[in-house]
Amino acid sequence: MISNIPQHVAIIMDGNGRWANELKRPRSFGHKKGALVIDDILKTTIQKQIKVLSLFAFSIENWNRPAKEIDMIIRLAVNKLSKKTLTFFNEQQIQFRWTGFKERLPQQLVNRLLSAQTTTQQNSGMILNICLNYGGQQDILQAAQKINTSKQKFADLLLTKDLPPVDLLIRTGNEKRISNFMLWQSSYAEIIFEPTLWPAYNSQIFTKNLLEFSKRQRRFGRI
C-alpha cells in the first residue's frame, strides 16, 4: 500500500511516434495506442484517490510537426471526447478540464472541449485536466500581461488558477526535460523520468512511479 499519495500528478505523455517506429508502423498507430493508455491510467488515478491528473496532450510547439500528423492528433482528440466518454466521466463523477489556448485549434475541437467542461462541471470527483495547445511560458506571459490591471495574485491569473500545484511530474519516453510544461505549477514537483514509451506505459508502471514518489522527502527549502 502506498502511504503518501500525491494530490496532483502531471504526465508528459512522450514516445508515441518512437514506439510505432520500433514496430515499423506509422506514427498514427502510436498515437492511437497512446490514447487508449489514458483510460488505464485514469482508472488507476481514481482507485488511488488522486485529486488531479494533468496530461500534456499537445504543446504549442507541436504545431511544428507535419500537418498530416497534426490533423490526425486533432481528429483523435475530437473522437476521444465522445458521448460515451462523457457518460463515463459523469458515472465516475470526473470533472473534465481543458488547459490551453483557442488559437489555431479547429472550432469543432474547441466546442468539444468546452462542452465536456460544462457537462462535467458539477461532478464531485477527481479532475482530469487535459493540456492541449498549451505552453508553460505562454501561460506565464498571459498572466503577466494581466497583472497590471488586476488585483488578483499572479497564480490566480494562470490558466490553472483553481488547481493545486503539481506534486509529481512524470515524463515517459526516456527524455529528460520538461518541455515547457507547467513551469510555474511544477516549481516544487518531484520529477520522474520514466524510460517506458507512452504506448507501453500501464497501471503497474504508474503505481511503481507513485511508490517512488512516496519514498521521497519533500523539504520545500527546509532542512
Buried (B, 14 or more C-beta within 10 A) or exposed (E): EEEEBBBBBBBBBBBBBBBBBEEEEBBBBBBBBBBEBBEBBBEBBBEBEBBBBBBBBBBBEBEEBEEEBBEBBBBBBBEBBEEEBBEBBBEBEBBBBBBBBEEEBEEEBBEBBEEBBEBBEEBEBBBBBBBBBBBBEBBBEBBEEEEEEEEEEBEEBBBBEEBEBBBBBBBBBEBEEBBBBBEBBBEEBBBBBBEBBBBBBBBEBBBBBBEBBBEEEEEEEEE
